[in-house]
């Protein structure tokens, strides 16, 4: 689920051959530097503007939004001593949540999830965090509001975060990502409830398509969230010098939250599977009702068909053919037989 890297030299030169990067897209750099008494919020134009904060006594959060160019990554490598393989992971698409331990920093890859109201689909986006002694670097591909609560918390003068270090900041960012999972799960729960109501009413092929879509979305969500469990579990097992023992308690709390999210996802998967079974049972029941009606109609017409077939032979010496009341008598007999069978079926509660 993850791998650890110990004592990797940070002298390797970063190259931009490993991934195609659009250099025309400018990366936004937001710097939030804070102490117990003050907060500095800076919208930088270059990553170099964050370098002076690296060795300060304050805690600095440097958030890079957008796909970083090779030039930006080279500056990060040189200024913060980040290994080029770490930067390779940051820009790699479809990366899996993991954690790596280096001499001077801890690297984490996580995934945020969001719900597209228009397309009614779940979207994921990787977020990378680099925890240093006095700083946290975060890399987002697109701007989002997932970290808004953390920014507000930092800017609150009485918040506990102002008294904590960079390890607590890393915890707060991870906690914000996990809390956002529950917001998406609430949307999924609403969808499941709406689909259940439709299923109990008059389900059709559109209902089946919704159920299949929900089933695939839940599988996609499980794959996105489940690996984070191993990452947080590993943080608890390992003795990490950059994470203080008093902060490790908070990571255990996030671990509990992610387990709750996973349990909720598993519950939703079971509910969706049950909905599919209900839909199939409903279709089978409707088919049985149709077959029951058709069987009753066929059964009623069997003796009537026999009578009409018998008198359709038109043999010369059939005495009934020349009687005056034969035709109405036969019609009456057929009616009595049909009515008698209907009454019999009603008493048996076959329809």
C-alpha positions as CSV (number, residue, x, y, z in Angstrom):
1,X,0.0,0.0,0.0
2,X,2.9,2.3,0.6
3,X,6.7,2.4,0.7
4,X,9.3,4.1,2.8
5,X,12.5,5.7,1.7
6,X,15.2,6.2,4.2
7,X,18.3,8.4,3.9
8,X,17.9,9.4,0.3
9,X,20.5,12.0,-0.8
10,X,18.9,15.2,-2.1
11,X,21.7,16.1,-4.5
12,X,20.2,14.6,-7.6
13,X,19.3,17.0,-10.4
14,X,15.7,17.2,-11.4
15,X,14.9,16.8,-15.0
16,X,11.6,17.5,-16.9
17,X,11.8,14.4,-19.1
18,X,9.5,12.3,-16.9
19,X,6.3,14.1,-17.7
20,X,4.8,16.4,-20.3
21,X,4.1,19.7,-18.5
22,X,2.3,22.7,-20.0
23,X,4.8,25.5,-19.2
24,X,2.3,28.2,-20.3
25,X,0.1,27.5,-17.3
26,X,1.3,29.6,-14.3
27,X,1.3,28.1,-10.9
28,X,-0.3,30.1,-8.1
29,X,1.6,30.3,-4.9
30,X,-0.2,31.1,-1.6
31,X,1.9,31.6,1.5
32,X,0.4,31.6,5.0
33,X,3.0,32.3,7.7
34,X,1.9,32.4,11.3
35,X,3.0,32.6,14.9
36,X,1.0,32.9,18.2
37,X,0.7,36.6,17.7
38,X,0.6,37.2,13.9
39,X,-0.4,35.9,10.5
40,X,0.9,36.8,7.1
41,X,-1.1,36.0,4.1
42,X,0.8,36.4,0.8
43,X,-0.2,35.7,-2.8
44,X,3.3,35.2,-4.3
45,X,4.2,35.4,-8.0
46,X,7.2,33.0,-7.6
47,X,8.0,30.1,-5.4
48,X,11.3,31.8,-4.4
49,X,9.3,34.3,-2.3
50,X,8.6,31.5,0.1
51,X,12.2,30.5,0.7
52,X,13.0,33.1,3.4
53,X,10.2,31.6,5.5
54,X,11.9,28.2,5.5
55,X,14.2,28.7,8.5
56,X,12.1,31.1,10.5
57,X,10.7,30.3,13.9
58,X,7.2,30.7,12.5
59,X,5.2,28.0,10.8
60,X,4.7,28.4,7.0
61,X,2.1,26.8,4.7
62,X,3.0,27.1,1.1
63,X,0.2,26.1,-1.2
64,X,0.9,25.6,-4.9
65,X,-2.2,25.6,-7.1
66,X,-2.0,24.3,-10.7
67,X,0.3,21.9,-12.5
68,X,3.8,23.1,-11.6
69,X,6.2,23.6,-14.5
70,X,9.7,22.0,-14.5
71,X,11.1,25.4,-13.7
72,X,9.0,25.6,-10.5
73,X,9.9,22.1,-9.5
74,X,13.6,22.8,-9.9
75,X,13.2,25.8,-7.6
76,X,11.4,23.6,-5.1
77,X,14.1,21.0,-5.3
78,X,16.9,23.5,-4.8
79,X,15.3,25.7,-2.2
80,X,13.7,23.1,0.1
81,X,16.0,20.1,-0.5
82,X,13.2,17.9,-2.0
83,X,14.4,14.8,-3.8
84,X,13.6,14.7,-7.5
85,X,11.8,11.4,-7.2
86,X,9.4,13.0,-4.8
87,X,8.7,15.8,-7.3
88,X,8.3,13.1,-9.9
89,X,5.5,11.6,-7.8
90,X,3.9,15.0,-7.3
91,X,3.4,15.4,-11.1
92,X,2.6,11.8,-11.9
93,X,-1.1,11.3,-12.9
94,X,-3.3,8.8,-11.2
95,X,-1.0,8.3,-8.2
96,X,-2.1,6.2,-5.3
97,X,-2.2,7.6,-1.7
98,X,1.1,6.8,0.0
99,X,3.6,8.1,2.5
100,X,7.4,8.3,2.3
101,X,9.9,9.2,5.0
102,X,13.0,11.2,4.1
103,X,15.8,12.6,6.3
104,X,14.5,16.2,6.3
105,X,10.8,15.8,5.3
106,X,7.8,13.5,5.1
107,X,6.0,13.2,1.8
108,X,2.3,12.2,1.6
109,X,0.0,11.7,-1.4
110,X,-3.7,11.8,-0.8
111,X,-6.9,12.2,-2.8
112,X,-9.7,14.7,-2.4
113,X,-13.2,13.8,-3.7
114,X,-15.9,16.0,-4.9
115,X,-19.4,15.5,-6.4
116,X,-20.4,17.0,-9.7
117,X,-24.0,18.0,-9.3
118,X,-24.6,18.4,-13.1
119,X,-23.1,15.1,-14.2
120,X,-23.9,13.4,-10.9
121,X,-20.5,11.7,-10.8
122,X,-17.7,11.6,-8.2
123,X,-14.4,13.2,-9.1
124,X,-11.1,12.7,-7.5
125,X,-8.0,14.9,-7.4
126,X,-4.6,14.0,-6.0
127,X,-3.1,16.4,-3.4
128,X,0.5,16.1,-2.3
129,X,1.9,17.3,1.1
130,X,5.5,17.8,2.1
131,X,6.0,18.1,5.9
132,X,9.2,19.9,6.9
133,X,10.5,21.1,10.3
134,X,8.8,24.5,10.1
135,X,6.9,24.4,6.8
136,X,4.3,22.4,4.9
137,X,4.2,22.4,1.1
138,X,0.9,21.4,-0.5
139,X,0.3,20.8,-4.2
140,X,-3.2,21.1,-5.8
141,X,-4.0,20.7,-9.4
142,X,-7.1,22.8,-9.2
143,X,-8.3,25.5,-6.8
144,X,-10.9,24.2,-4.4
145,X,-12.5,25.1,-1.0
146,X,-11.4,22.0,0.7
147,X,-8.8,23.9,2.8
148,X,-10.9,27.0,3.5
149,X,-11.6,25.8,7.1
150,X,-7.9,25.4,7.8
151,X,-7.2,29.0,6.6
152,X,-10.0,30.3,8.8
153,X,-8.7,28.3,11.7
154,X,-5.2,29.8,11.3
155,X,-6.5,33.3,11.0
156,X,-8.5,33.0,14.3
157,X,-6.2,34.5,17.0
158,X,-7.5,32.1,19.7
159,X,-7.1,28.9,17.7
160,X,-4.9,26.1,19.0
161,X,-3.2,25.9,15.6
162,X,-1.4,29.2,16.2
163,X,0.4,27.5,19.1
164,X,1.3,24.3,17.3
165,X,4.0,23.4,14.8
166,X,4.1,22.2,11.2
167,X,3.1,18.7,12.1
168,X,-0.2,20.0,13.5
169,X,-0.7,21.9,10.2
170,X,-0.2,18.7,8.2
171,X,-2.8,17.0,10.5
172,X,-5.3,19.8,9.9
173,X,-4.9,19.6,6.1
174,X,-5.4,15.8,6.1
175,X,-8.3,16.2,8.5
176,X,-9.9,18.7,6.1
177,X,-9.6,16.3,3.2
178,X,-11.2,13.5,5.2
179,X,-14.0,15.7,6.5
180,X,-14.8,16.6,2.9
181,X,-15.3,12.8,2.2
182,X,-18.4,12.9,4.5
183,X,-19.8,15.9,2.6
184,X,-19.7,13.8,-0.6
185,X,-21.1,10.7,1.2
186,X,-24.1,12.8,2.3
187,X,-24.7,13.6,-1.4
188,X,-24.5,9.9,-2.2
189,X,-26.9,9.0,0.6
190,X,-29.4,11.5,-0.8
191,X,-29.1,9.8,-4.2
192,X,-29.5,6.4,-2.7
193,X,-32.7,7.5,-0.9
194,X,-34.1,9.0,-4.1
195,X,-33.4,5.9,-6.0
196,X,-35.0,3.7,-3.3
197,X,-38.2,5.7,-3.5
198,X,-38.2,5.3,-7.3
199,X,-37.6,1.6,-6.8
200,X,-40.5,1.2,-4.5
201,X,-42.8,3.1,-6.9
202,X,-42.7,2.1,-10.5
203,X,-39.1,1.0,-11.4
204,X,-38.1,0.9,-15.1
205,X,-34.9,0.6,-17.1
206,X,-33.8,4.1,-16.1
207,X,-34.0,3.0,-12.4
208,X,-31.7,0.0,-13.3
209,X,-29.2,2.4,-15.0
210,X,-29.2,4.6,-11.9
211,X,-28.5,1.6,-9.7
212,X,-25.6,0.4,-11.9
213,X,-24.2,3.9,-12.0
214,X,-24.3,4.1,-8.2
215,X,-22.7,0.7,-7.9
216,X,-19.7,1.8,-10.1
217,X,-19.4,5.1,-8.3
218,X,-19.2,3.3,-4.9
219,X,-16.5,1.0,-6.2
220,X,-14.6,4.1,-7.6
221,X,-15.0,5.8,-4.2
222,X,-13.8,2.8,-2.3
223,X,-10.6,2.6,-4.4
224,X,-9.9,6.3,-3.8
225,X,-10.5,6.3,0.0
226,X,-9.3,2.8,1.1
227,X,-5.5,3.4,0.6
228,X,-5.5,6.4,3.0
229,X,-6.3,4.0,5.8
230,X,-2.9,2.4,5.3
231,X,-1.2,5.7,5.2
232,X,-2.7,6.9,8.5
233,X,-2.1,3.5,10.1
234,X,1.6,3.7,9.1
235,X,1.9,7.2,10.7
236,X,0.7,5.7,14.0
237,X,3.1,2.7,13.8
238,X,6.2,4.6,12.9
239,X,8.2,6.9,15.1
240,X,8.5,10.0,12.9
241,X,10.8,12.7,14.2
242,X,8.9,15.5,12.4
243,X,5.6,14.5,14.2
244,X,5.6,15.1,17.9
245,X,4.0,12.5,20.2
246,X,1.3,15.0,21.3
247,X,0.3,15.6,17.6
248,X,0.3,11.8,16.9
249,X,-2.9,11.7,19.0
250,X,-4.7,13.9,16.4
251,X,-3.6,11.6,13.6
252,X,-5.2,8.7,15.5
253,X,-8.4,10.7,15.5
254,X,-8.2,11.2,11.7
255,X,-7.6,7.4,11.4
256,X,-10.9,6.9,13.2
257,X,-12.6,9.2,10.8
258,X,-11.3,7.5,7.7
259,X,-12.4,4.1,9.1
260,X,-15.9,5.6,9.7
261,X,-15.9,6.8,6.1
262,X,-14.8,3.4,4.8
263,X,-17.5,1.7,6.9
264,X,-20.1,4.1,5.4
265,X,-18.9,3.4,1.9
266,X,-19.2,-0.4,2.5
267,X,-22.7,0.1,3.9
268,X,-23.7,2.1,0.9
269,X,-22.3,-0.6,-1.4
270,X,-24.4,-3.2,0.4
271,X,-27.4,-1.0,0.1
272,X,-26.9,-0.5,-3.7
273,X,-26.4,-4.2,-4.2
274,X,-29.6,-4.8,-2.2
275,X,-31.4,-2.3,-4.4
276,X,-30.3,-4.2,-7.5
277,X,-31.7,-7.4,-6.0
278,X,-35.0,-5.7,-5.3
279,X,-35.2,-4.3,-8.8
280,X,-34.6,-7.8,-10.3
281,X,-37.2,-9.3,-7.9
282,X,-39.7,-6.5,-8.9
283,X,-39.1,-7.2,-12.6
284,X,-39.6,-11.0,-12.0
285,X,-42.8,-10.3,-10.0
286,X,-44.2,-8.2,-12.7
287,X,-43.3,-10.9,-15.2
288,X,-45.0,-13.5,-13.0
289,X,-48.2,-11.4,-12.8
290,X,-48.3,-11.1,-16.6
291,X,-47.7,-14.8,-17.0
292,X,-50.4,-15.6,-14.4
293,X,-53.0,-13.5,-16.3
294,X,-52.0,-15.1,-19.7
295,X,-52.2,-18.6,-18.2
296,X,-55.7,-17.9,-16.8
297,X,-56.9,-16.6,-20.1
298,X,-55.4,-19.6,-22.0
299,X,-56.9,-22.0,-19.4
300,X,-60.4,-20.5,-19.9
301,X,-60.2,-20.7,-23.6
302,X,-59.0,-24.4,-23.7
303,X,-62.5,-25.9,-23.3
304,X,-64.1,-23.2,-25.5
305,X,-61.6,-24.0,-28.2
306,X,-62.4,-27.7,-27.8
307,X,-66.1,-27.1,-28.3
308,X,-65.6,-24.8,-31.4
309,X,-63.1,-27.3,-32.8
310,X,-65.5,-30.2,-32.3
311,X,-68.4,-28.4,-34.1
312,X,-66.1,-27.0,-36.8
313,X,-65.6,-30.5,-38.2
314,X,-69.1,-30.3,-40.0
315,X,-69.7,-34.0,-40.4
316,X,-72.8,-34.9,-42.4
317,X,-74.6,-36.9,-39.7
318,X,-73.9,-34.6,-36.7
319,X,-77.5,-34.2,-35.3
320,X,-76.9,-30.8,-33.6
321,X,-76.2,-29.1,-37.0
322,X,-79.9,-29.2,-38.0
323,X,-81.4,-28.3,-34.6
324,X,-82.9,-24.7,-34.4
325,X,-81.4,-23.8,-31.0
326,X,-78.1,-25.5,-31.3
327,X,-76.0,-22.4,-32.0
328,X,-77.4,-20.3,-29.1
329,X,-77.2,-23.3,-26.8
330,X,-73.6,-23.9,-27.6
331,X,-72.8,-20.2,-27.1
332,X,-74.6,-20.4,-23.7
333,X,-72.7,-23.5,-22.7
334,X,-69.4,-21.8,-23.6
335,X,-70.4,-18.8,-21.6
336,X,-71.3,-20.9,-18.5
337,X,-68.0,-22.8,-18.7
338,X,-66.0,-19.5,-19.0
339,X,-67.9,-17.9,-16.1
340,X,-67.6,-21.0,-14.0
341,X,-63.9,-21.1,-14.4
342,X,-63.5,-17.4,-13.6
343,X,-65.5,-18.0,-10.3
344,X,-63.4,-21.0,-9.5
345,X,-60.2,-19.1,-10.0
346,X,-61.5,-16.2,-7.9
347,X,-62.2,-18.6,-5.0
348,X,-58.8,-20.1,-5.3
349,X,-57.4,-16.5,-5.3
350,X,-55.3,-17.2,-8.4
351,X,-56.0,-13.6,-9.5
